[in-house]
Amino acid sequence: MKKILLLAKDIGFAKKISSIIDRNRYILMEDSGSSQNIFSFCLNIGADVILIHSSFLGNYTIFDQLLFTKRFQIIFLSSKNETGFLYSIMNNPRFYLLNDLKYYCINEIIELMLRDIDFISSLEAERDRYKDAVEEEKWIKKAKVMLLKKGYTEAEAYKFILKKSMDERITKKIAAKKIIEEEGV
């Protein structure tokens, strides 16, 4: 189950949110400001989504700090028009500004955010795999060029890199780097 952290000093509002959070899907944890360092508290509690009510905040720097970690989805609940203060983070997919009078749809918003973040995370992971593949290909190509200069054919050079990686139980990228290092370039 996903963990939801509610940060609100307005006890009435906290009770409203607490009454509508779907306890079958989410574990709700609450804090009314007793923690000295909110950033550290949020990191240690391990919440997936942080609901922050405007009654809780003195300043908005906490949003930047929490969003920078890429660990949390944040829903800021406020009845004030505070978009000016939040302009720099409004387009962050991990942030959602919700009028606190519309709190009744919080379960759906949490579900959408988590789904979207899962999708974004999978895209980021796929991008990282492609980046690694391109990086590996770059090193293999450099090593093949060195081996071609030593008289290997392209097929022989690739087989040499492949054999080295299998013999030493390392990736082809590391094998290619070793070949380059051994040749002194």
ChimeraX attribute file (.defattr): number of C-alpha atoms within 10 A of each C-alpha:
attribute: neighborCount
match mode: 1-to-1
recipient: residues
	/A:1	9
	/A:2	15
	/A:3	16
	/A:4	23
	/A:5	21
	/A:6	22
	/A:7	24
	/A:8	23
	/A:9	19
	/A:10	13
	/A:11	11
	/A:12	10
	/A:13	16
	/A:14	17
	/A:15	11
	/A:16	12
	/A:17	20
	/A:18	15
	/A:19	11
	/A:20	13
	/A:21	19
	/A:22	14
	/A:23	12
	/A:24	8
	/A:25	12
	/A:26	17
	/A:27	15
	/A:28	18
	/A:29	14
	/A:30	15
	/A:31	16
	/A:32	15
	/A:33	14
	/A:34	8
	/A:35	11
	/A:36	8
	/A:37	9
	/A:38	15
	/A:39	13
	/A:40	11
	/A:41	13
	/A:42	19
	/A:43	13
	/A:44	9
	/A:45	12
	/A:46	15
	/A:47	21
	/A:48	19
	/A:49	24
	/A:50	24
	/A:51	22
	/A:52	21
	/A:53	23
	/A:54	20
	/A:55	16
	/A:56	15
	/A:57	14
	/A:58	8
	/A:59	9
	/A:60	11
	/A:61	11
	/A:62	13
	/A:63	17
	/A:64	12
	/A:65	11
	/A:66	20
	/A:67	17
	/A:68	11
	/A:69	9
	/A:70	11
	/A:71	15
	/A:72	21
	/A:73	23
	/A:74	24
	/A:75	22
	/A:76	19
	/A:77	22
	/A:78	18
	/A:79	14
	/A:80	9
	/A:81	9
	/A:82	11
	/A:83	11
	/A:84	8
	/A:85	12
	/A:86	15
	/A:87	9
	/A:88	10
	/A:89	15
	/A:90	14
	/A:91	10
	/A:92	11
	/A:93	14
	/A:94	22
	/A:95	20
	/A:96	19
	/A:97	17
	/A:98	18
	/A:99	14
	/A:100	17
	/A:101	11
	/A:102	11
	/A:103	16
	/A:104	14
	/A:105	12
	/A:106	19
	/A:107	16
	/A:108	12
	/A:109	15
	/A:110	23
	/A:111	12
	/A:112	12
	/A:113	20
	/A:114	18
	/A:115	12
	/A:116	14
	/A:117	17
	/A:118	12
	/A:119	12
	/A:120	14
	/A:121	13
	/A:122	12
	/A:123	12
	/A:124	12
	/A:125	12
	/A:126	12
	/A:127	12
	/A:128	12
	/A:129	12
	/A:130	12
	/A:131	12
	/A:132	13
	/A:133	12
	/A:134	12
	/A:135	13
	/A:136	18
	/A:137	15
	/A:138	14
	/A:139	20
	/A:140	24
	/A:141	17
	/A:142	15
	/A:143	26
	/A:144	25
	/A:145	16
	/A:146	17
	/A:147	21
	/A:148	16
	/A:149	10
	/A:150	10
	/A:151	10
	/A:152	15
	/A:153	14
	/A:154	14
	/A:155	10
	/A:156	14
	/A:157	21
	/A:158	20
	/A:159	13
	/A:160	19
	/A:161	24
	/A:162	18
	/A:163	14
	/A:164	19
	/A:165	18
	/A:166	13
	/A:167	10
	/A:168	10
	/A:169	11
	/A:170	12
	/A:171	15
	/A:172	20
	/A:173	22
	/A:174	18
	/A:175	25
	/A:176	26
	/A:177	18
	/A:178	17
	/A:179	22
	/A:180	19
	/A:181	11
	/A:182	9
	/A:183	11
	/A:184	7
	/A:185	8
